[in-house]
């Protein structure tokens, strides 16, 4: 796996994942940038240059220090009770007060020593069972020992993080379901993949990681532009993006019917404002579109305003004129830049359209908040025969409908609707059992394989002819099939 590559070092500008216990958080590695994670604040400066997977301790001033591995001193036989029945949780068992602990912290005493003090000052600790003692120590360590591990992002880590932190952003796609999708979709290097997702770019990133920079991906996107927030967390090298193309869903229909042209790109300012709302507000384009709207009418309005101001201040000087000229120059530059961008986008779109027109994609992966049926029926047109497709949906009903529609249409075999079931176990000596918090549902998958769709067969006249030629025992079978 990617994260275990030996000796990968944390570099400035990387995207790293902080891990504490079972909690993950993706952060950019920047100097002098305060990070708050699990009620702890610190700076990542000292982590730069260390190997991924290193565990750090937060010392005073928010500095990270690599944690020295301390041998657990559990050799002497601990005193422990036989059961917990006589322990009453009245809140009086701990002699150290809140202020005492704060004082210890302020002295700069390490978390480990604080935990030791808490144990020594607990009246009930020695009466607890061994298990309860372990649990107590673990709980206190979590609270007072500020340790953070920095790991390299990977599909497994990022999908676990998203599922725990903001499952809504990824349509509640659970990590094991994502793993199933990559397997069922036969994603590997050298593929030409079609991806349509509204999972913040997590599914796209997973496919890119699997393909390792070889092959090409066409991302179909709704709205104004593809969202790739999660994709950027992976920290892929630049060349991974060379063969990543995007194509708007709104143009699929025209591409299939042969009326496609890049002229009708959303280039009007109104459209642009809308684009921005959907594509996570990349403000830069919003500004240019606003300036463009000011540019469109000949620059009379601004001049009038200027005149009004000049009458107020009554000092017309050369600077104003110069400023105005500069402003006009700037605006011309902006318009030129805008046109260049526009031209670039059209060129890229034309290239992607050509790729799609070949209709030879090696696989299709859909994971979106939209109804799968119309999506699938149109996108399958671009997939070569004998190739896998996988559709994820948070609910089962849309996929059932999709299943029926595909059956009617034909051109697919091996249709399977499945749900993976996940149960986590705690594995500890003498106390292994399923975790109490089990995931409710990881969503459903519809998978299948494309075959050549023989359009002629559907003709009723053809069917009649077929029945005439068949010998009688076979004829019944054909009828049975078509009931």
ChimeraX attribute file (.defattr): number of C-alpha atoms within 10 A of each C-alpha:
attribute: neighborCount
match mode: 1-to-1
recipient: residues
	/A:1	7
	/A:2	12
	/A:3	15
	/A:4	12
	/A:5	10
	/A:6	10
	/A:7	10
	/A:8	16
	/A:9	17
	/A:10	22
	/A:11	18
	/A:12	16
	/A:13	13
	/A:14	19
	/A:15	20
	/A:16	23
	/A:17	25
	/A:18	18
	/A:19	21
	/A:20	16
	/A:21	9
	/A:22	8
	/A:23	14
	/A:24	23
	/A:25	19
	/A:26	21
	/A:27	17
	/A:28	17
	/A:29	21
	/A:30	17
	/A:31	14
	/A:32	10
	/A:33	12
	/A:34	13
	/A:35	17
	/A:36	11
	/A:37	16
	/A:38	13
	/A:39	8
	/A:40	12
	/A:41	14
	/A:42	19
	/A:43	19
	/A:44	21
	/A:45	18
	/A:46	13
	/A:47	23
	/A:48	17
	/A:49	12
	/A:50	16
	/A:51	17
	/A:52	24
	/A:53	21
	/A:54	16
	/A:55	22
	/A:56	19
	/A:57	20
	/A:58	21
	/A:59	16
	/A:60	14
	/A:61	9
	/A:62	16
	/A:63	16
	/A:64	21
	/A:65	16
	/A:66	16
	/A:67	14
	/A:68	9
	/A:69	7
	/A:70	7
	/A:71	6
	/A:72	6
	/A:73	6
	/A:74	7
	/A:75	6
	/A:76	6
	/A:77	6
	/A:78	10
	/A:79	12
	/A:80	15
	/A:81	17
	/A:82	9
	/A:83	13
	/A:84	12
	/A:85	10
	/A:86	10
	/A:87	13
	/A:88	10
	/A:89	8
	/A:90	7
	/A:91	7
	/A:92	11
	/A:93	14
	/A:94	16
	/A:95	15
	/A:96	15
	/A:97	10
	/A:98	9
	/A:99	9
	/A:100	11
	/A:101	17
	/A:102	11
	/A:103	12
	/A:104	15
	/A:105	15
	/A:106	10
	/A:107	10
	/A:108	11
	/A:109	14
	/A:110	17
	/A:111	22
	/A:112	15
	/A:113	14
	/A:114	18
	/A:115	22
	/A:116	13
	/A:117	15
	/A:118	18
	/A:119	20
	/A:120	15
	/A:121	14
	/A:122	14
	/A:123	14
	/A:124	19
	/A:125	22
	/A:126	15
	/A:127	18
	/A:128	20
	/A:129	17
	/A:130	17
	/A:131	13
	/A:132	16
	/A:133	20
	/A:134	11
	/A:135	12
	/A:136	16
	/A:137	17
	/A:138	13
	/A:139	12
	/A:140	17
	/A:141	18
	/A:142	15
	/A:143	13
	/A:144	16
	/A:145	17
	/A:146	20
	/A:147	22
	/A:148	24
	/A:149	18
	/A:150	24
	/A:151	23
	/A:152	25
	/A:153	23
	/A:154	22
	/A:155	26
	/A:156	16
	/A:157	20
	/A:158	24
	/A:159	24
	/A:160	19
	/A:161	20
	/A:162	24
	/A:163	19
	/A:164	15
	/A:165	13
	/A:166	11
	/A:167	16
	/A:168	13
	/A:169	16
	/A:170	23
	/A:171	21
	/A:172	19
	/A:173	27
	/A:174	22
	/A:175	20
	/A:176	15
	/A:177	22
	/A:178	23
	/A:179	16
	/A:180	16
	/A:181	25
	/A:182	17
	/A:183	14
	/A:184	19
	/A:185	23
	/A:186	19
	/A:187	23
	/A:188	20
	/A:189	16
	/A:190	14
	/A:191	16
	/A:192	22
	/A:193	27
	/A:194	27
	/A:195	23
	/A:196	27
	/A:197	26
	/A:198	23
	/A:199	24
	/A:200	21
	/A:201	23
	/A:202	27
	/A:203	28
	/A:204	26
	/A:205	23
	/A:206	24
	/A:207	25
	/A:208	26
	/A:209	21
	/A:210	17
	/A:211	20
	/A:212	15
	/A:213	22
	/A:214	18
	/A:215	17
	/A:216	23
	/A:217	28
	/A:218	22
	/A:219	22
	/A:220	22
	/A:221	19
	/A:222	20
	/A:223	15
	/A:224	20
	/A:225	16
	/A:226	21
	/A:227	20
	/A:228	18
	/A:229	15
	/A:230	23
	/A:231	21
	/A:232	13
	/A:233	23
	/A:234	24
	/A:235	17
	/A:236	19
	/A:237	9
	/A:238	8
	/A:239	10
	/A:240	16
	/A:241	13
	/A:242	12
	/A:243	14
	/A:244	17
	/A:245	18
	/A:246	21
	/A:247	22
	/A:248	16
	/A:249	18
	/A:250	13
	/A:251	18
	/A:252	19
	/A:253	13
	/A:254	12
	/A:255	15
	/A:256	15
	/A:257	8
	/A:258	10
	/A:259	9
	/A:260	15
	/A:261	14
	/A:262	15
	/A:263	8
	/A:264	10
	/A:265	14
	/A:266	14
	/A:267	14
	/A:268	12
	/A:269	17
	/A:270	12
	/A:271	13
	/A:272	18
	/A:273	18
	/A:274	15
	/A:275	20
	/A:276	18
	/A:277	14
	/A:278	15
	/A:279	17
	/A:280	14
	/A:281	13
	/A:282	12
	/A:283	13
	/A:284	9
	/A:285	16
	/A:286	18
	/A:287	14
	/A:288	18
	/A:289	22
	/A:290	14
	/A:291	15
	/A:292	18
	/A:293	13
	/A:294	14
	/A:295	15
	/A:296	8
	/A:297	9
	/A:298	8
	/A:299	11
	/A:300	9
	/A:301	10
	/A:302	10
	/A:303	11
	/A:304	11
	/A:305	10
	/A:306	14
	/A:307	13
	/A:308	11
	/A:309	13
	/A:310	14
	/A:311	10
	/A:312	9
	/A:313	9
	/A:314	10
	/A:315	10
	/A:316	12
	/A:317	9
	/A:318	9
	/A:319	9
	/A:320	13
	/A:321	11
	/A:322	11
	/A:323	11
	/A:324	14
	/A:325	12
	/A:326	12
	/A:327	12
	/A:328	14
	/A:329	12
	/A:330	12
	/A:331	17
	/A:332	14
	/A:333	12
	/A:334	18
	/A:335	17
	/A:336	12
	/A:337	13
	/A:338	17
	/A:339	13
	/A:340	12
	/A:341	12
	/A:342	15
	/A:343	13
	/A:344	12
	/A:345	14
	/A:346	17
	/A:347	13
	/A:348	16
	/A:349	19
	/A:350	16
	/A:351	15
	/A:352	18
	/A:353	21
	/A:354	12
	/A:355	17
	/A:356	21
	/A:357	15
	/A:358	11
	/A:359	15
	/A:360	16
	/A:361	24
	/A:362	24
	/A:363	27
	/A:364	27
	/A:365	27
	/A:366	25
	/A:367	24
	/A:368	22
	/A:369	14
	/A:370	14
	/A:371	13
	/A:372	20
	/A:373	18
	/A:374	11
	/A:375	17
	/A:376	19
	/A:377	13
	/A:378	13
	/A:379	22
	/A:380	20
	/A:381	16
	/A:382	20
	/A:383	24
	/A:384	19
	/A:385	20
	/A:386	16
	/A:387	19
	/A:388	25
	/A:389	26
	/A:390	26
	/A:391	25
	/A:392	28
	/A:393	23
	/A:394	20
	/A:395	13
	/A:396	17
	/A:397	11
	/A:398	15
	/A:399	23
	/A:400	14
	/A:401	14
	/A:402	21
	/A:403	20
	/A:404	12
	/A:405	14
	/A:406	18
	/A:407	13
	/A:408	10
	/A:409	13
	/A:410	15
	/A:411	17
	/A:412	22
	/A:413	15
	/A:414	10
	/A:415	17
	/A:416	12
	/A:417	17
	/A:418	16
	/A:419	15
	/A:420	13
	/A:421	13
	/A:422	15
	/A:423	11
	/A:424	12
	/A:425	13
	/A:426	11
	/A:427	11
	/A:428	8
	/A:429	7
	/A:430	7
	/A:431	9
	/A:432	10
	/A:433	11
	/A:434	12
	/A:435	12
	/A:436	10
	/A:437	9
	/A:438	12
	/A:439	12
	/A:440	9
	/A:441	16
	/A:442	23
	/A:443	20
	/A:444	21
	/A:445	26
	/A:446	23
	/A:447	24
	/A:448	22
	/A:449	21
	/A:450	21
	/A:451	16
	/A:452	11
	/A:453	13
	/A:454	9
	/A:455	10
	/A:456	10
	/A:457	11
	/A:458	12
	/A:459	9
	/A:460	10
	/A:461	11
	/A:462	12
	/A:463	15
	/A:464	10
	/A:465	10
	/A:466	13
	/A:467	16
	/A:468	11
	/A:469	10
	/A:470	13
	/A:471	9
	/A:472	10
	/A:473	8
	/A:474	12
	/A:475	15
	/A:476	12
	/A:477	11
	/A:478	14
	/A:479	11
	/A:480	9
	/A:481	8
	/A:482	7
	/A:483	5
